[in-house]
């Protein structure tokens, strides 16, 4: 007799456990698919690269073989050589004694940087002084600009010789150098809240002509975070980024204008950059770390902003946007779990940035190269770890189904209580119609009330096989049939009516919890 009871107990518990394992496995599989989901059609997932540094842009060079990426790290400049498929082909370092936030220029085993106010050139292990009493440095692949207070110098990338390029009335705070443009913009500070811009155009003989541009005056409590521009045949397109701290939170805004060459000295009219996710249509708030570039000869804005990443997660992502009428339509480029900041344009197929977590900035990249896309979708140990954690978290949130199920059982409970009062024999004799009526009442009530958990998060995050037209009715019925099958084989025929109905309701609630519950919060 004991063996007989144990056999039925094993069936009653074992079959639901097997079903649970299958359904939870399906949930893990779905979360794994989410992990390898691409940020946008035709773009790879984020690919981490072995560089950790401070809050500084990586210095990127591109050539026909791939990319050279540089970043300061613990008293040296790390150099990664990547092929077009973003595989690391070589890793080396330049022994430049600079801080992780210092500006520099680098090529192969050479570097130019500021150390104790002196502009130095390093080749191999040999340092050479270029300029003394230097207060700032800015560099691109082909242009190096240094300054002493208000005096500008350009540095020849081959000879490392410094040549005076002009001077400003006020102290220089920064210099903006776009890639592949024969110019740069100097930003000086007449006042603490005022930025004065001057345009320097390269001429023959390594000389520059300067044109005074406009001034930017900030509102009280507002600061300029960054300025960038691109140059085309008609003139300049300028964007700048501001931030202000309000109620303890940083708020960012971005502004844009186009300036014909003949109107460089005129005061331009800036318009707010209204950024929208192209597919979702939602507005992206607080854009930061702007970089402007010509991609396929189209003005393209790269930036960081908080938005949806995968499933119910949101993060600070890297986006790429182009202007359409009065809107900028953006598409996500990063899939990192961390906060992605400091985008750097590599080429028309490749983007670099830094992933920030716990004060550390780690280099990452993404590409529209088909080989890179395929490589990025291979599952990693980190994907399994994240998918398992997401599954556990989703199942904890799914416990809300239990509270909803309390409403579903009320008609059945009232019916069974009434039967105990008016026709107890029907229950004691385990009449089939009693069980059938109780279960039908439960399922009808569930169908009538389940729309409360078929909410916006469910339709947003649940897989397509759960969100088809009519799923709010069809899905409970299908799960009811599945419950009936497992109930038929798992229950003990010696149980009474109330035990059999309770087993069905408990089993059905558990199935709904695993199948639907993970997507309702």
TIFITOR-790883 format. One line per field, with one value per residue (C-alpha): residue in three letters; chain; y, z, x. Coordinates in nm, 4 decimals. Layout:
<nodes>
code c(ALA ...);
unit c(A ...);
Y c(Y ...);
Z c(Z ...);
X c(X ...);
</nodes>
This chain:
<nodes>
code c(UNK UNK UNK UNK UNK UNK UNK UNK UNK UNK UNK UNK UNK UNK UNK UNK UNK UNK UNK UNK UNK UNK UNK UNK UNK UNK UNK UNK UNK UNK UNK UNK UNK UNK UNK UNK UNK UNK UNK UNK UNK UNK UNK UNK UNK UNK UNK UNK UNK UNK UNK UNK UNK UNK UNK UNK UNK UNK UNK UNK UNK UNK UNK UNK UNK UNK UNK UNK UNK UNK UNK UNK UNK UNK UNK UNK UNK UNK UNK UNK UNK UNK UNK UNK UNK UNK UNK UNK UNK UNK UNK UNK UNK UNK UNK UNK UNK UNK UNK UNK UNK UNK UNK UNK UNK UNK UNK UNK UNK UNK UNK UNK UNK UNK UNK UNK UNK UNK UNK UNK UNK UNK UNK UNK UNK UNK UNK UNK UNK UNK UNK UNK UNK UNK UNK UNK UNK UNK UNK UNK UNK UNK UNK UNK UNK UNK UNK UNK UNK UNK UNK UNK UNK UNK UNK UNK UNK UNK UNK UNK UNK UNK UNK UNK UNK UNK UNK UNK UNK UNK UNK UNK UNK UNK UNK UNK UNK UNK UNK UNK UNK UNK UNK UNK UNK UNK UNK UNK UNK UNK UNK UNK UNK UNK UNK UNK UNK UNK UNK UNK UNK UNK UNK UNK UNK UNK UNK UNK UNK UNK UNK UNK UNK UNK UNK UNK UNK UNK UNK UNK UNK UNK UNK UNK UNK UNK UNK UNK UNK UNK UNK UNK UNK UNK UNK UNK UNK UNK UNK UNK UNK UNK UNK UNK UNK UNK UNK UNK UNK UNK UNK UNK UNK UNK UNK UNK UNK UNK UNK UNK UNK UNK UNK UNK UNK UNK UNK UNK UNK UNK UNK UNK UNK UNK UNK UNK UNK UNK UNK UNK UNK UNK UNK UNK UNK UNK UNK UNK UNK UNK UNK UNK UNK UNK UNK UNK UNK UNK UNK UNK UNK UNK UNK UNK UNK UNK UNK UNK UNK UNK UNK UNK UNK UNK UNK UNK UNK UNK UNK UNK UNK UNK UNK UNK UNK UNK UNK UNK UNK UNK UNK UNK UNK UNK UNK UNK UNK UNK UNK UNK UNK UNK UNK UNK UNK UNK UNK UNK UNK UNK UNK UNK UNK UNK UNK UNK UNK UNK UNK UNK UNK UNK UNK UNK UNK UNK UNK UNK UNK UNK UNK UNK UNK UNK UNK UNK UNK UNK UNK UNK UNK UNK UNK UNK UNK UNK UNK UNK UNK UNK UNK UNK UNK UNK UNK UNK UNK UNK UNK UNK UNK UNK UNK UNK UNK UNK UNK UNK UNK UNK UNK UNK UNK UNK UNK UNK UNK UNK UNK UNK UNK UNK UNK UNK UNK UNK UNK UNK UNK UNK UNK UNK UNK UNK UNK UNK UNK UNK UNK UNK UNK UNK UNK UNK UNK UNK UNK UNK UNK UNK UNK UNK UNK UNK UNK UNK UNK UNK UNK UNK UNK UNK UNK UNK UNK UNK UNK UNK UNK UNK UNK UNK UNK UNK UNK UNK UNK UNK UNK UNK UNK UNK UNK UNK UNK UNK UNK UNK UNK UNK UNK UNK UNK UNK UNK UNK UNK UNK UNK UNK UNK UNK UNK UNK UNK UNK UNK UNK UNK UNK UNK UNK UNK UNK UNK UNK UNK UNK UNK UNK UNK);
unit c(A A A A A A A A A A A A A A A A A A A A A A A A A A A A A A A A A A A A A A A A A A A A A A A A A A A A A A A A A A A A A A A A A A A A A A A A A A A A A A A A A A A A A A A A A A A A A A A A A A A A A A A A A A A A A A A A A A A A A A A A A A A A A A A A A A A A A A A A A A A A A A A A A A A A A A A A A A A A A A A A A A A A A A A A A A A A A A A A A A A A A A A A A A A A A A A A A A A A A A A A A A A A A A A A A A A A A A A A A A A A A A A A A A A A A A A A A A A A A A A A A A A A A A A A A A A A A A A A A A A A A A A A A A A A A A A A A A A A A A A A A A A A A A A A A A A A A A A A A A A A A A A A A A A A A A A A A A A A A A A A A A A A A A A A A A A A A A A A A A A A A A A A A A A A A A A A A A A A A A A A A A A A A A A A A A A A A A A A A A A A A A A A A A A A A A A A A A A A A A A A A A A A A A A A A A A A A A A A A A A A A A A A A A A A A A A A A A A A A A A A A A A A A A A A A A A A A A A A A A A A A A A A A A A A A A A A A A A A A A A A A A A A A A A A A A A A A A A A A A A A A A A A A A A A A A A A A A A A A A A A A);
Y c(0.0000 0.2351 0.1699 0.2399 0.5740 0.6681 0.5922 0.8258 1.0929 1.0701 1.1167 1.4054 1.5925 1.4523 1.5307 1.9012 1.9199 1.7786 2.0277 2.3094 2.2151 2.2225 2.5604 2.7174 2.5828 2.7544 3.0787 3.0493 2.9861 3.2989 3.5016 3.3676 3.4833 3.8249 3.8298 3.7766 4.0159 4.2769 4.6464 4.7219 4.5359 4.5149 4.5945 4.3623 4.3272 4.5086 4.3551 4.4199 4.5017 4.4586 4.8222 4.9768 5.3472 5.6678 5.8961 5.9733 5.9148 5.6343 5.7605 5.5717 5.5421 5.3559 5.2170 4.9545 4.6728 4.7743 4.9991 5.1104 5.2032 5.3828 5.4627 5.5715 5.3057 5.3129 5.5313 5.4013 5.4206 5.0846 5.0127 4.7562 4.6572 4.5305 4.3827 4.4732 4.1942 4.3608 4.0743 4.1827 4.1082 4.2694 4.4383 4.6626 4.9772 5.3077 5.3963 5.7491 5.8615 6.0289 6.0170 5.8337 6.1637 6.3402 6.4393 6.2861 6.1949 5.8491 5.6557 5.3148 5.3492 5.7311 5.9657 6.3375 6.4476 6.7035 6.6215 6.8789 7.1604 7.0459 6.9155 6.6038 6.3746 6.0086 5.7571 5.4232 5.5231 5.8590 6.1782 6.5081 6.8482 7.0312 7.3258 7.4528 7.6016 7.4347 7.4530 7.2351 6.9837 6.8530 6.6054 6.4076 6.1561 6.4256 6.7467 6.8379 7.1694 7.2869 7.6163 7.8373 8.0365 8.2292 8.1366 7.8567 7.6183 7.3367 7.0414 6.8640 6.4929 6.3934 6.6364 6.7063 7.0750 7.3361 7.6319 7.9382 7.9379 8.2514 8.3784 8.4705 8.7651 8.5437 8.2218 7.9102 7.6363 7.3786 7.3118 7.1055 6.9169 6.7204 6.4291 6.4850 6.8624 7.1252 7.3323 7.3504 7.5644 7.7341 7.7956 8.0702 8.2077 8.5856 8.5155 8.2105 8.1676 8.2757 8.0731 8.2499 8.0428 8.1138 7.9208 7.8396 7.7344 7.5657 7.7477 7.6747 7.6707 7.5295 7.8566 7.9274 8.2102 8.2890 8.4031 8.5172 8.3336 8.3659 8.3529 8.1132 8.2559 8.0066 8.0425 8.0640 7.7230 7.5807 7.4621 7.3602 6.9880 6.9559 7.1240 6.9498 7.0324 6.8972 7.0813 7.0379 7.2353 7.4811 7.5569 7.4225 7.2313 7.2812 7.0967 7.1664 6.9956 7.1632 7.0321 7.1740 7.0202 7.0470 6.8830 6.6852 6.5406 6.6260 6.7395 6.7590 6.9295 6.9387 7.2220 7.2378 7.4947 7.5227 7.8134 7.9026 8.0026 8.3582 8.3951 8.2550 8.5809 8.6136 8.5104 8.1805 8.0529 7.7243 7.4761 7.2027 6.8566 6.6532 6.2909 6.0032 5.6282 5.5550 5.2253 5.2895 5.6569 5.7456 6.0611 6.0238 6.2550 6.3995 6.3238 6.3516 6.2857 6.4145 6.3372 6.4767 6.2987 6.2672 5.9104 5.8392 6.2191 6.2552 6.4545 6.1906 6.2453 5.9888 6.0269 5.8521 5.8498 5.6303 5.4008 5.0450 4.7785 4.4202 4.2939 4.4990 4.6482 4.9996 5.1471 5.4348 5.3330 5.4621 5.5865 5.7017 5.9674 6.1523 6.4565 6.4340 6.7617 6.8905 6.5514 6.3464 5.9761 5.7554 5.3859 5.2026 5.0775 4.9300 4.6283 4.6528 4.5933 4.8855 5.2548 5.3192 5.6643 5.8527 5.7339 5.7603 5.7196 5.4607 5.4426 5.3969 5.0408 5.0731 5.2594 5.2613 5.3793 5.3268 5.1123 5.2649 5.0601 5.1240 5.4022 5.1892 5.2646 4.9651 4.9876 4.8352 4.8390 4.7371 4.7019 4.6539 4.4131 4.0816 3.8771 4.0789 4.0463 3.6671 3.6472 3.8663 3.6341 3.3388 3.2585 3.3320 3.2388 3.5922 3.5395 3.2232 3.4031 3.6977 3.4750 3.2657 3.5772 3.7273 3.4038 3.3983 3.7660 3.7156 3.4205 3.6256 3.8976 3.6312 3.5564 3.8396 3.5768 3.4135 3.7298 3.7446 3.3763 3.4443 3.6267 3.3404 3.0828 3.2809 3.1444 2.7890 2.8285 2.9623 2.6739 2.4073 2.5685 2.5702 2.2026 2.1203 2.2858 2.1622 1.8431 1.7094 1.3606 1.4740 1.5825 1.2761 1.0503 1.2411 1.3175 1.4139 1.6995 1.8639 1.8600 1.9678 2.2569 2.3745 2.3705 2.5370 2.8136 2.8638 2.8805 3.1140 3.3486 3.3327 3.4221 3.7083 3.8578 3.7606 4.0719 4.2563 4.0746 4.0925 4.4471 4.6737 4.5139 4.1712 4.2748 4.4656 4.2024 3.8634 3.6572 3.6589 3.3072 3.4491 3.7788 3.6687 3.8115 3.6675 3.5363 3.6814 3.4103 3.1376 3.1219 3.0513 2.7836 2.6168 2.6269 2.4875 2.1921 2.1375 2.1461 1.8958 1.6520 1.6674 1.6661 1.3502 1.1590 1.3195 1.3148 1.0301 0.8692 0.8105 1.1830 1.3495 1.6128 1.9104 1.7654 1.6987 2.0492 2.2058 2.0092 2.1316 2.4960 2.4807 2.3165 2.5652 2.8643 2.7338 2.6892 3.0391 3.1760 3.0245 3.0902 3.4347 3.5671 3.6563 3.9289 4.1085 4.3448);
Z c(0.0000 0.0865 -0.2504 -0.4252 -0.2440 -0.3163 -0.6848 -0.7038 -0.5029 -0.7430 -1.0398 -0.8749 -0.8041 -1.0687 -1.3777 -1.2851 -1.2088 -1.5523 -1.7136 -1.5065 -1.6193 -1.9844 -1.9488 -1.7525 -2.0147 -2.2792 -2.0779 -2.0523 -2.4276 -2.4880 -2.2642 -2.4510 -2.7762 -2.6173 -2.5172 -2.8760 -3.0196 -3.2466 -3.1563 -3.5057 -3.8330 -3.9971 -3.6850 -3.4561 -3.0839 -2.8639 -2.8797 -2.5760 -2.6392 -2.3913 -2.2865 -1.9533 -1.9011 -1.7692 -1.9022 -2.2276 -2.5953 -2.7527 -3.0235 -3.3419 -3.6708 -3.9691 -4.2741 -4.5405 -4.3026 -4.0123 -3.7089 -3.4615 -3.1297 -2.8517 -2.4922 -2.1832 -1.9148 -1.5971 -1.7185 -2.0743 -2.3973 -2.4941 -2.8678 -3.0213 -3.3852 -3.5226 -3.8591 -4.0489 -3.8669 -3.5370 -3.4303 -3.2120 -3.4231 -3.1964 -2.8570 -2.7528 -2.5504 -2.5724 -2.2475 -2.2208 -1.8596 -1.8867 -1.6795 -1.7973 -1.8608 -2.0465 -2.4149 -2.6573 -3.0193 -3.1166 -3.4200 -3.4151 -3.1423 -3.1377 -2.9108 -2.8398 -2.4992 -2.2206 -1.9127 -1.6346 -1.8765 -2.1454 -2.4834 -2.5542 -2.8498 -2.7721 -3.0197 -2.8738 -2.5344 -2.6398 -2.5321 -2.7168 -2.6051 -2.8552 -2.6492 -2.2917 -2.0739 -2.2700 -2.1226 -2.3648 -2.6498 -2.9028 -3.1828 -3.4682 -3.6961 -3.9113 -3.7059 -3.3720 -3.2019 -2.8766 -2.6923 -2.4322 -2.2636 -2.5741 -2.8222 -3.0751 -3.2299 -3.4796 -3.4637 -3.7775 -3.7429 -3.9313 -3.8118 -3.4724 -3.5180 -3.3676 -3.5762 -3.4440 -3.5836 -3.4243 -3.0956 -2.9349 -2.7193 -2.4285 -2.2750 -2.4801 -2.3138 -2.5947 -2.9654 -3.1796 -3.4696 -3.7056 -3.9052 -4.2742 -4.2632 -4.3237 -4.0261 -3.6536 -3.4158 -3.1151 -2.8066 -2.5694 -2.2499 -2.2339 -1.9214 -1.7124 -1.8708 -2.2242 -2.4988 -2.7994 -3.1169 -3.3852 -3.7120 -3.8371 -4.2009 -4.3289 -4.6091 -4.8144 -4.6327 -4.3032 -4.2198 -4.1047 -4.1537 -3.8552 -3.8643 -3.5486 -3.5148 -3.2645 -2.8853 -2.6715 -2.3474 -2.1021 -1.8886 -1.5120 -1.3774 -1.7260 -1.8599 -2.2017 -2.2023 -2.5562 -2.8989 -3.2321 -3.6003 -3.9511 -4.2631 -4.6094 -4.9344 -4.8217 -4.4759 -4.1226 -3.9187 -3.5465 -3.2496 -2.8847 -2.5652 -2.2352 -1.8905 -1.5769 -1.2351 -1.1283 -0.8129 -0.7875 -1.1392 -1.4486 -1.7394 -2.0898 -2.4060 -2.7578 -3.0130 -3.3830 -3.6577 -4.0153 -4.1054 -4.4652 -4.5083 -4.6014 -4.2696 -4.0314 -3.8368 -3.8068 -3.4991 -3.5954 -3.4808 -3.2946 -3.2772 -3.0225 -3.1415 -3.0977 -3.0907 -3.1442 -3.1624 -3.5236 -3.4624 -3.1264 -3.1926 -2.8318 -2.7547 -2.6194 -2.3295 -2.2020 -2.4952 -2.3990 -2.5393 -2.8869 -3.1832 -3.5265 -3.8354 -4.2080 -4.2725 -4.6406 -4.6833 -4.4625 -4.1373 -3.8661 -3.4932 -3.2440 -2.8795 -2.5513 -2.3951 -2.1685 -2.3511 -2.3817 -2.4506 -2.4269 -2.2779 -1.9714 -1.9294 -2.0034 -2.0001 -2.1310 -2.4938 -2.7932 -3.0759 -3.4331 -3.5683 -3.8931 -3.9402 -4.1065 -4.1131 -3.7543 -3.5991 -3.5591 -3.6044 -3.3946 -3.3908 -3.1142 -3.1783 -2.8408 -2.6498 -2.3452 -1.9948 -1.8713 -1.9423 -2.2909 -2.3409 -2.5483 -2.9034 -3.1607 -3.5335 -3.6876 -4.0446 -4.2235 -4.0852 -3.7415 -3.4166 -3.0915 -2.7427 -2.3711 -2.1373 -1.7886 -1.4721 -1.1168 -1.2239 -1.4950 -1.8672 -2.0967 -2.4731 -2.6905 -3.0572 -3.3049 -3.6811 -3.9788 -4.1320 -4.1923 -4.0567 -3.7348 -3.7012 -3.7323 -3.4823 -3.2297 -3.2174 -3.0796 -2.7236 -2.4479 -2.0807 -1.9980 -2.2107 -2.0148 -1.6872 -1.7843 -1.9245 -1.6054 -1.3867 -1.6011 -1.5782 -1.1983 -1.1755 -1.4152 -1.2147 -0.8955 -1.0643 -1.1976 -0.8434 -0.9013 -1.0887 -0.7523 -0.6327 -0.9524 -0.9218 -0.5899 -0.7884 -1.0373 -0.7711 -0.6006 -0.8119 -0.7791 -0.4030 -0.3705 -0.5807 -0.3759 -0.0494 -0.1745 -0.2715 0.0771 0.2162 -0.0248 -0.1787 0.0209 -0.1174 -0.4669 -0.3321 -0.1131 -0.4102 -0.6296 -0.8949 -1.2251 -1.2912 -0.9683 -1.0725 -1.4292 -1.3145 -1.0660 -1.3276 -1.5949 -1.3482 -1.2686 -1.6372 -1.7351 -1.4493 -1.5480 -1.9110 -1.7931 -1.5631 -1.7169 -1.9355 -1.6244 -1.6610 -2.0423 -1.9999 -2.1964 -2.0594 -2.1624 -2.5224 -2.5347 -2.3946 -2.4455 -2.7489 -3.0564 -2.9903 -2.6804 -2.8238 -3.1297 -3.2041 -2.9574 -2.7225 -2.4244 -2.4772 -2.6711 -2.4462 -2.1207 -2.3037 -2.4381 -2.0944 -1.9510 -2.1918 -2.1031 -1.7346 -1.7925 -1.9614 -1.6792 -1.4229 -1.5772 -1.5490 -1.2306 -0.9925 -0.7594 -0.8357 -0.4643 -0.3994 -0.3362 -0.5585 -0.3676 -0.3755 -0.7504 -0.8250 -0.5982 -0.7763 -1.1156 -0.9988 -0.8364 -1.1444 -1.3814 -1.1720 -1.1751 -1.5537 -1.6074 -1.3695 -1.5728 -1.9218 -1.8825 -1.5488 -1.6470 -1.8833 -1.6742 -1.4761);
X c(0.0000 0.2835 0.4500 0.1177 0.0805 0.4411 0.3894 0.0887 0.2686 0.5619 0.3272 0.1418 0.4645 0.6997 0.4930 0.4505 0.8234 0.9068 0.6669 0.8182 1.1692 1.0571 0.8804 1.1660 1.4076 1.1956 1.2152 1.5946 1.6105 1.4010 1.6308 1.9339 1.7744 1.7292 2.0957 2.2150 1.9583 2.1142 2.0751 1.9470 1.9176 2.2561 2.4617 2.6536 2.6260 2.8767 3.2229 3.4470 3.8123 4.1012 4.1502 4.0498 4.1109 3.9522 3.6803 3.8580 3.7889 3.9894 4.2253 4.1369 4.3230 4.1809 4.3560 4.2929 4.3953 4.1723 4.2171 4.4766 4.3168 4.5040 4.4079 4.6053 4.6305 4.8447 5.1310 5.1369 4.9391 4.7937 4.7835 4.5502 4.5804 4.2478 4.1634 3.8452 3.6588 3.7624 3.9841 4.2772 4.5862 4.8423 4.8576 5.1464 5.2095 5.3935 5.5791 5.4390 5.4074 5.0659 4.7494 4.4390 4.2586 4.5415 4.5251 4.7740 4.8481 4.9760 5.0929 5.2638 5.5311 5.5245 5.3310 5.2970 5.1678 5.2018 5.4079 5.4541 5.3631 5.6071 5.4921 5.6945 5.7481 5.8204 5.9611 6.0564 6.1973 6.3403 6.1592 6.2141 6.0858 5.8663 5.7313 5.7550 5.4795 5.1997 4.8483 4.6540 4.6618 4.4097 4.4770 4.3264 4.4987 4.6591 4.6375 4.7964 4.7204 4.8804 4.8386 5.0000 4.7226 4.6015 4.8778 4.8192 5.0716 5.0370 5.2740 5.3930 5.3117 5.6291 5.8988 5.7346 5.8168 5.5817 5.4687 5.2763 4.9216 4.7768 4.6462 4.3173 4.2210 4.1196 4.2617 4.1938 3.9876 3.9769 4.0242 3.7838 3.9435 3.7181 3.8541 3.9291 3.8727 4.1434 4.0356 3.9768 3.7720 3.9331 3.7177 3.8246 3.6725 3.6089 3.3990 3.3230 2.9780 3.0797 3.2499 3.4019 3.4544 3.7165 3.7497 4.1016 4.1362 4.4526 4.6334 4.9434 5.2752 5.1413 4.9673 4.6126 4.3654 4.1442 3.7809 3.6035 3.2736 2.9912 2.9829 2.7821 2.6490 2.5059 2.1984 2.2587 2.3553 2.4143 2.7511 2.8797 2.9589 3.0954 3.1111 3.1650 3.1285 3.1591 3.2680 3.1177 3.1279 2.8614 2.9919 2.9867 2.7324 2.7815 2.6333 2.6899 2.5864 2.4986 2.4231 2.2682 2.2140 1.8510 1.7211 2.0424 2.0148 2.2163 2.0000 2.1480 2.0344 2.1762 2.1547 2.2407 2.2881 2.4200 2.6495 2.7458 3.1092 3.0086 2.8220 3.0810 3.0988 2.7211 2.5264 2.3568 2.0202 2.0514 1.7653 1.7120 1.8123 1.4922 1.5991 1.3560 1.4101 1.3211 1.1398 0.9707 0.9006 0.9868 1.1804 1.5323 1.6071 1.9348 2.1684 2.5356 2.8851 2.7951 3.0167 2.9398 3.0750 3.0221 2.9084 2.8644 2.8820 2.5717 2.5887 2.5513 2.5242 2.6533 2.5580 2.4823 2.1348 1.9256 1.6872 1.5603 1.8207 1.6937 1.3687 1.2757 1.6217 1.7234 2.0693 2.2767 2.3238 2.5155 2.2922 2.3417 2.1043 2.0397 1.8213 1.4813 1.2891 1.2784 1.3553 1.6694 1.5893 1.8143 1.8989 2.0799 2.4313 2.5381 2.4074 2.6348 2.4997 2.7106 2.6622 2.7981 2.9524 3.2125 3.1316 3.4103 3.3445 3.5769 3.4516 3.1198 3.0964 3.2530 3.1933 3.3925 3.2969 3.3627 3.1519 3.1410 3.0926 3.2149 3.4499 3.6143 3.5906 3.6330 3.6680 3.3939 3.3029 3.0319 3.0179 2.7881 3.0424 2.8522 3.1451 3.1443 2.7661 2.7871 3.0730 2.8913 2.5892 2.7832 2.6756 2.9269 2.9477 2.8350 2.5218 2.4337 2.4963 2.2751 1.9995 1.9897 1.9796 1.7027 1.5039 1.5269 1.4313 1.1390 1.0056 1.0200 0.8142 0.5787 0.4631 0.2136 0.0086 -0.0683 -0.2442 -0.4497 -0.5405 -0.7120 -0.9801 -1.0110 -1.1004 -1.3775 -1.6718 -1.5370 -1.4962 -1.8516 -1.9856 -1.8070 -1.9175 -2.2769 -2.2475 -2.1224 -2.4342 -2.7046 -2.5628 -2.2706 -2.3278 -2.2298 -1.8906 -1.8461 -1.9315 -1.6837 -1.9441 -1.7767 -2.0203 -1.9105 -1.5447 -1.6283 -1.8480 -1.5834 -1.3058 -1.5219 -1.6156 -1.2464 -1.1443 -1.4298 -1.3412 -0.9755 -1.0563 -1.2811 -1.0150 -0.6820 -0.6767 -0.5495 -0.2161 -0.2174 -0.0886 0.1445 0.4645 0.3319 0.2620 0.5919 0.8266 0.6584 0.7671 0.5449 0.4138 0.2376 0.1099 -0.0871 -0.4341 -0.6865 -0.4170 -0.6038 -0.8700 -0.6900 -0.3822 -0.5762 -0.7764 -0.4608 -0.3004 -0.6232 -0.6077 -0.2394 -0.3320 -0.6148 -0.3742 -0.1203 -0.3988 -0.5450 -0.2191 -0.0850 -0.3812 -0.4664 -0.8039 -0.8503 -0.8580 -1.1934 -1.3545 -1.2142 -0.8609 -0.8834 -1.0173 -0.7526 -0.4791 -0.6047 -0.6181 -0.2729 -0.1224 -0.2860 -0.1775 0.1808 0.1759 0.0328 0.2955 0.5815 0.4395 0.2797 0.4049 0.7645 0.6395 0.3747 0.6032);
</nodes>
